Amino acid sequence: MLDIPPDPAAVMLVADVTKKDSISEALKWKKEIDNTVGEVYCILLINKIDSPHFIQHSELTNICIEYDILQWYLILILNNT
């Protein structure tokens, strides 16, 4: 169970692009958030874009449409930066 504030304004979900399960887990969190507090603004952050990955931009767009996520962004979070 996620520790969700009672009235969040928005949610940022972060997934590891190198692990397909990571995106599935983020989508489970989205469902749990929606079921707990109702629908909120949500974006999907896809991390580790410098690594080989399996997902296409069109697939990310389709996921956002299906799960009512506003937008996805490719990001790179580096240690100690």
Stockholm file with secondary structure:
# STOCKHOLM 1.0

chainA/1-81         MLDIPPDPAAVMLVADVTKKDSISEALKWKKEIDNTVGEVYCILLINKIDSPHFIQHSELTNICIEYDILQWYLILILNNT
#=GR chainA/1-81 SS CCCCCSSCSEEEEEEETTCHHHHHHHHHHHHHHHHHHCCCEEEEEEECTTSCCCCCHHHHHHHHHHTTCCEEEECCCCTTC
#=GC SS_cons        CCCCCSSCSEEEEEEETTCHHHHHHHHHHHHHHHHHHCCCEEEEEEECTTSCCCCCHHHHHHHHHHTTCCEEEECCCCTTC
//
